[in-house]
Amino acid sequence: MSGALYSPSEDRAARAEITLFRDWCAGAFNVSLPDHNSFHRWSVSERSTFWSAIWDYCDVRGEKGGVPLADTGDMLADRFFPEARLNYAENLLRKTGPSDALIFRGEDKVHARWSWDHLSKTVSRLQQAFRSLGIEKGDRIAGMLPNVPEAVACMLAAASIGAIWCSCSPDFGEQGIMDRFGQIGPKLFVTCDSYWYNGKLIDVAGKVQAVEPQLGVPIVIVDYCGKAEHLATTLAAGRTFDDFVSNFRPHALEFERLPFSHPLFILFSSGTTGVPKCIVHSVGGTLLQHLKEHRLHCDVRDGDRLFYFTTCGWMMWNWLASGLASGATLCLYDGSPFAPSGRVLWDYAEQEDFSVFGTSAKYLDALAKEGLRPRESHRLDSLRSILSTGSPLSPTGYDYVYRDIKSDVHLASMSGGTDIVSCFVLGNPALPVWSGEIQGPGMGMAVDVFDEAAQPLVSGKGELVCTKAFPSMPIGFWNDPDGARFRAAYFERFPGIWCHGDFAERTEHGGLVIHGRSDATLNPGGVRIGTAEIYNQIELLPEIAGAVCIGQDWDNDVRVVLFVKPAEGVRVDEQLKQRIRLQIRTGASPRHVPAKIIAVSDIPVTKTGKVVELAVRDVVHGRPVKNLEALANPEVLAHFTGIAELSH
């Protein structure tokens, strides 16, 4: 299609799983579904039939029951599969044999490879060990782990008996650990001895020792760096992972079949605006939504090699783990994506024949700024899809992928989040890819864009909403018995409608553009501006290594302030500021041009790499930042205090 960056061949589009499923539905339900738009409309208008079809087509193991959807017309009251019984782990561990289930690399320091049989045997031993501690259905197990195979095994063992898995990455500090796990009262804490990052061994003994008396539960230590046995001896109730499972012999796995809405995961919000919210996700909702996204939107097939660069503290880890249900081999990585060099993930992709390479928009931007060209340096014949999320992928990022990584790859930018452990909008392997655009809403998702008066927008920017219930809506928040906090988080803005907090816009191709978070949207002169629109322009300037943009309350209005981190050896003088203003003026609009451009030495980000506009805005306005533990580099905020230029 003229103007598209990529269009699948006719054969590739016809063989895409989403096309095959559309044809299957058309035949099974005797409906006319001539194109994708009609298919999506049908999936939303006939949600009961659609989600029942997903269950059948993906061969979900369990008892479906006779009611796919108890539709009340109220998002908060609707219930999917109220009669169903199933187990998440049973659906992920259906494969057996010696082929790879998990492949792992910890930078260039640690390698591992687990077969399907080895994974099942390890889960069996863990299942018995958990039960020996009296852990049962509904209990919580907390993990502070690198993205290692043992983390997947512990999660699956928890799910197999109906326990609830909660995890974070080992770079969290003592306060960050307790802000999360202290709220949920786990029965067991699983951690590591140390971890590698950027070639350095990072010890965790001090914080594990500090949280032990606060958690007051047994601690199991995965031996990642050869120090587990020593750490265990320093704890009152510490055991190594190997010792924990040593008394149990693998036997046939037992799976506790649970109601569709039984808790599976507790995920934690970033915590940048206070103590993290504990978001509870269901067994059935997570499984069905992930099967749909993997199979239909990412075209994941049995035997594919599925990679996502993530930590155990990001919902993309849970999303990645579900790839086992589609028969995919998970390619796990822990550490810096630039250790020992920017080639490391592409070496991994080439050597293990990745089918799907998932990452963040920030990583792709960093590769581009490094001048890396994987299409010239690596053999990527098996790579069919590149996935991007975490923040909006700029048009520059799209251009980089097709120019310097692979010209015939399906590039799918995605947006959703921890709140739904999945996506509202994402890719479609049977449709063209347009620069800067997410291809469209997820199947079965009644996604819309609303104006301030709760009216749908055909064009223009507004709030991303979902108007009908979907399976992966959270069960609620932990310790929110009347649901008041949950309703306030998503249903206060537009009563009865899920408001996600993203500033979005439809495109003429049926796609969407995410312009940033609504709470970080700028409002100079009463005109709403998404920060992503400014960042898209900044990424075109090689002199700038990073930026954060905020609205400063000024003279009974809001003025746009842009903080920039210069590239190495670059000085932010008036000439460069003029170039920045010109780029933003011509690439976005005059309204986007910042009133102030100020150089800083670094940009504060969360542990998943998201720029934290709200924290910077609070510092600039003299307000306390509510949760520094959520930041990867909280010390950077000191650079934003007392800036003289912001006082006039």
C-alpha positions in Angstrom: 0.0 0.0 0.0 1.5 3.4 -1.1 2.9 5.4 1.9 3.0 2.5 4.3 6.4 1.6 5.8 5.5 -2.1 5.5 2.7 -4.1 4.0 2.6 -7.9 4.4 2.6 -9.9 1.2 -0.8 -11.4 0.2 0.4 -14.8 1.2 1.7 -13.7 4.6 -1.5 -11.8 5.4 -3.6 -14.9 4.4 -1.5 -17.2 6.6 -1.5 -14.9 9.6 -3.3 -16.4 12.6 -5.6 -13.5 12.8 -6.8 -14.1 9.2 -7.2 -17.8 9.8 -9.2 -17.1 13.0 -11.4 -14.6 11.2 -12.2 -17.3 8.5 -12.8 -19.8 11.2 -15.3 -17.5 13.0 -17.1 -16.6 9.8 -17.7 -20.3 9.1 -18.4 -21.4 12.7 -21.0 -18.7 13.3 -22.3 -18.1 9.7 -21.4 -14.4 9.7 -19.9 -12.3 6.9 -16.5 -10.9 8.0 -15.0 -9.6 4.7 -12.3 -7.5 6.3 -10.5 -6.7 9.5 -12.8 -3.7 10.4 -15.9 -5.8 10.2 -14.2 -8.5 12.2 -13.3 -6.1 15.0 -16.8 -4.6 15.1 -18.2 -8.2 15.4 -15.8 -9.1 18.2 -17.0 -6.1 20.2 -20.7 -6.4 19.4 -20.7 -10.2 20.0 -18.3 -10.4 22.9 -19.8 -13.5 24.4 -19.4 -15.4 21.1 -15.9 -13.9 20.4 -14.3 -14.8 23.7 -15.9 -18.3 23.7 -14.4 -18.7 20.2 -10.9 -17.7 21.6 -11.3 -20.4 24.3 -12.1 -23.0 21.7 -9.7 -21.9 18.9 -6.8 -21.8 21.4 -7.8 -25.1 22.9 -7.9 -23.8 26.5 -7.7 -26.7 29.0 -10.5 -26.5 31.6 -14.3 -26.6 31.9 -15.7 -23.6 30.0 -19.3 -23.8 31.4 -22.3 -22.7 29.5 -22.1 -18.9 29.9 -19.2 -17.1 28.2 -20.4 -13.7 29.5 -23.0 -12.6 32.1 -23.6 -9.3 30.3 -25.4 -6.8 32.7 -24.6 -3.7 30.6 -22.4 -2.5 33.5 -18.7 -2.8 33.0 -18.1 -3.3 36.8 -20.8 -6.0 37.1 -20.2 -8.0 33.9 -18.6 -11.4 34.4 -16.8 -13.6 31.9 -17.2 -17.4 32.1 -18.8 -17.4 35.5 -19.2 -21.2 35.5 -15.6 -22.0 34.2 -12.9 -23.8 36.0 -9.3 -23.7 34.8 -5.6 -23.4 35.8 -3.2 -21.0 34.2 -0.1 -23.3 34.8 -1.9 -26.3 33.3 -2.3 -24.3 30.0 1.3 -23.2 30.0 2.8 -26.6 30.7 0.9 -28.6 28.1 4.0 -29.4 26.0 6.5 -32.1 27.0 9.8 -33.3 25.6 13.5 -32.4 25.3 13.0 -29.3 23.2 13.7 -25.8 24.7 11.0 -24.2 26.8 13.3 -21.6 28.3 16.6 -20.1 27.1 18.4 -17.7 29.4 21.3 -15.2 29.2 22.5 -13.0 32.0 24.6 -10.5 30.0 27.7 -12.5 28.9 28.1 -14.0 32.4 25.5 -16.8 32.7 23.7 -19.0 30.2 21.1 -21.7 30.8 18.7 -23.8 28.7 15.7 -25.7 30.2 13.7 -28.3 28.3 9.9 -28.6 28.6 10.5 -31.7 30.7 13.0 -30.0 33.0 10.6 -27.1 33.5 7.7 -29.4 34.4 9.9 -31.4 36.8 11.1 -28.3 38.5 7.6 -27.0 38.8 6.5 -30.4 40.3 9.3 -30.2 43.0 8.4 -26.6 43.8 4.7 -27.4 44.0 5.5 -30.0 46.6 7.9 -27.7 48.5 5.3 -24.9 48.6 2.7 -27.2 50.0 5.1 -28.5 52.6 5.1 -24.9 54.0 1.4 -24.9 54.2 1.0 -22.6 51.2 -2.4 -23.1 49.6 -5.0 -21.5 47.3 -5.2 -17.7 47.8 -1.8 -17.3 49.6 0.8 -15.0 48.2 4.3 -15.8 47.1 6.6 -12.9 46.5 9.7 -12.9 44.3 12.5 -10.4 44.0 14.4 -12.0 41.1 16.3 -11.4 37.9 14.6 -12.7 34.8 15.9 -16.2 35.3 14.3 -19.6 34.5 13.7 -20.2 38.3 11.4 -17.1 38.3 9.1 -18.7 35.7 9.2 -22.0 37.5 8.2 -20.4 40.8 5.4 -18.5 39.2 4.0 -21.6 37.5 4.3 -23.6 40.7 2.4 -20.9 42.6 -0.3 -20.8 39.9 -0.6 -24.6 39.8 -1.9 -24.7 43.4 -3.9 -21.5 43.2 -1.4 -19.3 45.1 -0.9 -15.7 43.9 2.4 -14.7 42.4 3.9 -11.2 42.9 7.3 -10.1 41.7 9.8 -7.2 41.4 13.3 -6.9 40.1 16.4 -7.1 42.4 17.3 -3.4 41.8 14.5 -2.3 44.1 15.7 -0.9 47.5 14.5 -2.0 50.9 11.7 0.6 50.9 10.5 -0.3 47.4 10.3 -4.0 48.4 8.3 -3.3 51.5 6.1 -0.7 49.7 5.0 -3.6 47.5 5.2 -6.9 49.4 4.5 -5.3 52.8 0.9 -4.6 51.5 0.1 -8.2 50.5 1.4 -10.4 53.3 3.3 -13.1 51.4 3.8 -16.6 52.9 7.2 -17.0 51.2 9.9 -14.7 49.7 12.0 -15.9 46.8 15.1 -13.9 46.0 18.6 -14.2 44.4 22.1 -14.0 45.9 23.3 -11.2 43.6 22.8 -10.1 40.0 24.8 -8.8 37.1 24.2 -5.3 35.6 26.5 -3.6 33.1 29.2 -6.1 33.8 29.2 -5.5 37.5 28.2 -7.9 40.3 25.5 -6.2 42.4 25.1 -7.7 45.9 21.6 -7.9 47.5 22.5 -9.4 50.8 22.1 -6.2 52.8 18.5 -5.5 51.7 17.5 -9.2 51.9 18.7 -9.2 55.5 16.9 -5.9 56.2 13.5 -7.0 54.9 13.6 -10.5 56.5 12.3 -9.4 59.9 9.8 -7.1 58.3 8.3 -9.8 56.1 8.7 -12.5 58.7 8.5 -15.4 56.3 10.8 -18.1 55.0 13.3 -17.0 52.3 14.4 -19.1 49.3 17.6 -17.9 47.5 18.2 -18.7 43.9 22.0 -19.3 43.3 22.6 -16.9 40.4 26.1 -15.8 41.2 27.5 -18.5 43.5 26.7 -16.8 46.8 23.3 -18.3 47.7 24.7 -20.7 50.3 26.5 -18.0 52.2 23.6 -15.6 52.1 21.3 -18.4 53.5 23.5 -18.9 56.5 23.1 -15.2 57.4 19.3 -15.4 57.5 17.1 -16.7 60.3 14.9 -18.7 57.8 17.0 -18.8 54.7 17.4 -21.8 52.3 19.0 -22.1 48.9 16.7 -23.0 46.0 18.4 -26.3 45.5 18.0 -27.2 49.2 14.4 -26.1 49.2 13.4 -28.7 46.5 16.0 -31.4 47.3 13.6 -33.6 49.3 11.0 -33.8 46.6 11.1 -36.0 43.5 9.3 -35.0 40.4 5.9 -36.6 39.8 2.9 -35.9 37.7 1.9 -32.3 38.1 -1.3 -31.6 39.9 -3.3 -28.5 38.8 -6.0 -26.9 41.0 -8.7 -25.9 38.6 -10.1 -22.5 39.8 -12.9 -20.1 38.9 -12.2 -17.9 35.9 -11.9 -14.8 38.2 -9.6 -16.4 40.8 -6.5 -14.2 41.5 -3.4 -15.2 39.6 -1.0 -12.2 39.8 -0.7 -9.1 41.9 1.0 -6.4 39.8 2.2 -3.1 41.2 1.8 0.3 39.7 5.0 2.4 39.3 4.3 4.2 42.6 5.4 7.6 41.3 2.4 9.2 42.8 2.3 7.4 46.1 2.5 3.9 47.5 2.1 1.5 44.6 -1.4 0.2 43.9 -1.7 -3.6 44.2 -3.6 -4.6 41.1 -5.1 -8.1 41.2 -5.4 -10.0 37.9 -7.4 -13.2 37.3 -6.5 -16.6 36.1 -8.9 -16.7 33.2 -8.7 -13.1 32.1 -4.9 -13.1 31.9 -4.8 -16.4 30.0 -7.4 -15.6 27.5 -6.2 -12.1 26.8 -2.6 -13.2 26.4 -3.5 -16.1 24.1 -5.5 -13.6 22.0 -2.6 -11.1 21.8 0.1 -13.7 21.2 -1.8 -15.8 18.7 -3.7 -13.1 16.8 -1.9 -9.9 17.2 1.7 -11.1 17.3 1.3 -14.3 15.2 3.1 -16.4 17.7 3.2 -20.1 16.6 4.1 -23.3 18.3 7.9 -23.6 18.3 8.6 -19.9 17.8 11.3 -18.2 19.8 9.7 -15.4 21.7 11.9 -12.7 23.3 10.9 -9.6 25.3 13.5 -7.4 27.1 11.9 -7.0 30.5 12.5 -7.4 34.2 10.3 -9.3 36.7 9.1 -5.9 37.9 7.3 -5.1 34.6 4.0 -6.5 33.4 5.7 -7.5 30.1 7.4 -10.3 32.1 4.0 -11.8 32.9 3.0 -11.3 29.3 6.1 -13.0 28.1 5.6 -16.0 30.4 2.2 -16.6 28.9 3.9 -17.3 25.6 4.4 -20.9 26.8 0.6 -21.4 26.4 1.1 -20.9 22.6 4.0 -23.4 22.5 6.7 -20.8 22.2 10.2 -21.1 23.6 10.8 -18.1 25.9 14.1 -16.4 25.4 14.9 -14.7 28.7 17.6 -12.0 29.3 18.7 -10.2 32.4 21.0 -7.3 32.8 21.9 -4.3 30.7 21.0 -4.4 27.0 24.4 -2.7 26.3 26.7 -5.1 28.2 29.2 -5.7 27.0 28.0 -3.8 23.9 24.9 -2.7 22.0 25.3 -5.9 19.9 24.4 -8.3 22.8 20.7 -8.7 22.2 21.2 -9.0 18.5 23.9 -11.6 19.0 21.3 -13.5 21.1 18.6 -13.0 18.4 20.9 -14.3 15.7 22.2 -17.3 17.6 18.8 -18.4 18.9 16.8 -17.5 15.8 14.3 -15.2 17.5 10.9 -15.1 15.8 9.6 -12.2 17.9 11.9 -9.5 19.4 10.1 -7.4 22.0 11.6 -4.3 23.6 10.9 -0.7 24.7 10.7 2.4 22.5 13.6 3.9 24.6 15.9 0.9 23.6 15.2 1.4 19.9 15.9 5.1 20.3 19.2 4.3 22.1 20.2 1.9 19.3 19.6 4.6 16.7 21.6 7.2 18.7 24.5 4.6 18.9 24.4 4.3 15.2 23.9 0.5 15.3 22.6 -1.3 12.2 21.7 -4.9 13.0 20.6 -5.6 9.4 24.2 -5.2 8.4 25.9 -6.9 11.3 23.5 -9.8 12.0 21.6 -12.6 10.3 17.9 -12.0 11.2 16.2 -14.4 8.7 13.9 -15.9 11.3 12.8 -12.5 12.8 9.1 -11.8 11.8 8.0 -9.3 14.3 9.5 -6.5 16.5 7.3 -5.3 19.4 7.7 -2.0 21.1 6.0 -0.6 24.3 6.7 1.3 27.5 6.3 4.7 25.8 5.1 5.9 22.4 7.4 4.9 19.6 8.2 8.0 17.5 8.1 8.1 13.7 11.9 8.3 13.9 11.9 5.0 15.7 9.7 3.4 13.0 12.1 4.7 10.3 15.1 3.3 12.2 13.6 -0.2 12.4 12.8 -0.4 8.7 16.1 1.3 7.6 18.6 -0.3 10.0 17.1 -3.5 11.5 14.9 -5.3 8.9 12.9 -4.0 6.0 10.2 -6.8 5.9 9.5 -7.1 9.6 6.1 -6.6 11.2 6.7 -3.6 13.6 4.0 -3.5 16.3 3.9 -0.7 18.8 1.6 -1.6 21.7 0.0 0.3 24.5 -1.9 -0.9 27.6 -0.2 -1.6 30.9 0.0 -3.0 34.3 -3.6 -2.0 34.9 -4.9 -4.6 32.5 -1.7 -6.8 32.2 -2.2 -6.5 28.4 -2.9 -4.1 25.7 -5.8 -1.8 24.5 -4.1 -1.1 21.2 -1.5 -3.1 19.4 -0.3 -4.7 16.1 -1.9 -6.7 13.4 0.3 -8.9 11.2 -2.2 -8.9 8.3 -2.3 -5.0 7.9 0.1 -2.3 6.8 2.3 -0.4 9.2 2.2 3.4 9.1 4.9 5.6 10.6 4.2 6.7 14.1 0.9 4.7 14.3 -0.3 1.8 16.4 -2.2 -0.4 14.0 -5.4 -0.6 15.9 -7.5 -1.7 19.0 -7.2 -5.2 20.3 -9.8 -7.7 19.2 -12.8 -7.8 21.5 -11.8 -4.4 23.0 -14.3 -1.6 22.7 -11.6 1.1 22.5 -12.6 4.7 21.8 -11.3 8.2 22.1 -13.5 10.7 24.1 -13.6 14.4 24.3 -14.1 16.3 27.5 -17.9 15.8 27.3 -17.6 12.0 27.0 -18.4 12.1 23.2 -16.5 9.9 20.8 -14.0 11.7 18.6 -13.6 10.7 14.9 -10.6 13.0 14.7 -8.6 15.1 17.2 -7.0 14.2 20.5 -8.8 13.0 23.6 -8.9 10.4 26.3 -8.4 6.7 25.5 -11.3 4.8 26.9 -12.8 1.3 26.8 -16.6 1.3 26.8 -17.3 -2.4 27.5 -16.0 -5.0 29.9 -13.1 -7.2 28.8 -11.7 -10.4 30.4 -8.4 -8.9 31.7 -10.0 -6.1 33.7 -8.5 -6.4 37.1 -10.5 -8.1 39.9 -9.7 -5.0 41.9 -7.0 -3.6 44.2 -5.6 -5.6 47.2 -6.9 -4.2 50.5 -9.7 -2.2 48.8 -12.7 -4.2 50.2 -15.4 -1.8 48.9 -13.7 -1.1 45.6 -13.6 2.6 46.1 -10.0 3.1 45.2 -10.4 0.9 42.1 -13.4 2.8 40.8 -11.7 6.1 41.5 -8.7 5.0 39.5 -10.5 4.1 36.3 -14.2 5.0 36.4 -14.3 8.5 38.0 -13.5 10.5 34.9 -16.4 9.0 32.8 -18.9 7.1 35.0 -19.3 3.5 33.9 -16.5 3.8 31.3 -12.9 2.7 31.7 -10.7 5.8 31.3 -7.1 4.7 30.9 -5.3 8.0 31.4 -3.7 8.1 27.9 -4.0 11.1 25.6 -4.8 9.5 22.2 -5.9 10.2 18.6 -7.4 8.1 15.8 -5.7 8.1 12.4 -7.2 7.9 8.9 -5.8 4.3 8.6 -7.8 3.0 11.5 -4.9 3.2 13.9 -4.1 5.2 16.9 -1.4 7.5 18.1 -0.7 7.8 21.9 0.5 11.3 22.7 1.5 10.5 26.3 -0.2 10.2 29.7 -3.1 12.5 30.3 -1.8 13.5 33.7 1.3 14.7 32.1 -0.5 16.5 29.2 0.5 20.1 28.8 -2.2 22.8 28.7 -0.7 26.1 27.7 -3.4 28.7 26.9 -6.0 26.0 27.4 -4.7 23.8 24.5 -3.9 20.2 25.4 -0.5 19.1 24.1 0.9 15.5 24.5 4.5 15.4 25.7 5.2 12.6 23.1 4.7 15.1 20.3 7.6 17.1 21.7 9.8 14.1 22.4 9.3 12.9 18.8 11.0 16.1 17.6 13.8 16.0 20.1 14.7 12.5 19.0 15.5 13.9 15.6 18.4 15.9 17.1 21.6 13.9 17.7 22.9 16.5 20.0 20.2 15.6 22.6 20.5 12.3 24.5 17.3 12.7 26.5 14.6 15.0 27.6 11.7 15.6 30.0 9.0 18.1 29.4 6.6 19.5 32.0 4.0 22.3 32.4 5.0 24.9 34.9 2.3 27.0 36.6 3.1 30.5 35.6 1.2 33.8 35.4 -2.3 32.3 35.8 -1.5 29.9 33.0 0.9 27.0 32.2 4.1 27.4 30.3 6.0 24.5 28.6 9.5 23.8 30.1 11.8 21.4 28.4 14.8 19.9 30.2 17.4 18.4 27.9 20.3 16.1 28.5 23.0 16.9 25.9 24.9 14.1 24.1 28.5 13.7 25.2 30.7 16.6 24.4 27.7 18.9 23.4 27.0 22.2 25.1 23.5 23.5 25.2 24.1 27.1 24.1 21.6 29.6 22.6 22.3 28.4 19.1 21.3 24.8 20.0 18.2 26.1 21.8 17.2 27.9 18.7 17.6 24.7 16.7 15.5 22.8 19.2 12.7 25.5 19.0 12.8 25.5 15.2 12.6 21.7 15.1 9.6 21.6 17.4 7.9 24.5 15.7 8.2 23.0 12.2 7.8 19.4 13.2 4.9 19.8 15.7 3.4 23.3 16.0 4.2 26.8 17.4 2.1 25.9 20.4 4.5 23.1 21.3 7.6 25.3 21.4 8.8 25.5 25.1 9.0 28.8 26.9 12.2 27.5 28.6 14.9 25.1 27.5 17.2 24.1 30.3 20.2 21.7 30.2 20.4 19.0 32.9 23.0 16.3 33.4 20.5 13.4 33.4 16.8 12.6 33.1 14.9 10.8 35.9 13.2 7.5 34.9 11.3 4.7 36.5 12.9 1.2 36.8 11.2 0.3 33.6 12.8 3.3 31.8 9.8 5.6 31.6 10.5 9.3 31.9 8.8 10.7 35.1 7.3 14.0 34.2 5.1 14.1 37.3 8.1 13.8 39.7 9.9 16.6 37.9 6.8 18.8 37.9 6.4 18.2 41.7 10.1 19.2 42.3 9.8 22.3 40.1 6.7 23.4 42.0 8.3 22.7 45.4 6.0 19.7 46.2 7.4 16.5 47.7 7.8 13.5 45.4 5.7 10.8 46.9 7.7 7.7 46.2 11.4 8.0 45.3 11.7 4.2 45.4 9.9 3.9 42.1 12.7 5.7 40.3 15.8 4.1 38.9 17.9 7.3 39.5 16.2 9.4 42.2 19.3 11.4 42.9 18.8 13.1 39.5 15.8 15.0 40.9 18.1 17.3 42.8 19.2 18.8 39.5 15.7 20.2 39.1 15.5 22.2 42.4 16.1 25.9 42.7 16.7 26.6 39.0 17.0 30.3 38.8 15.7 30.5 35.2 12.3 29.2 36.3 11.7 32.1 38.6 11.2 34.6 35.9 
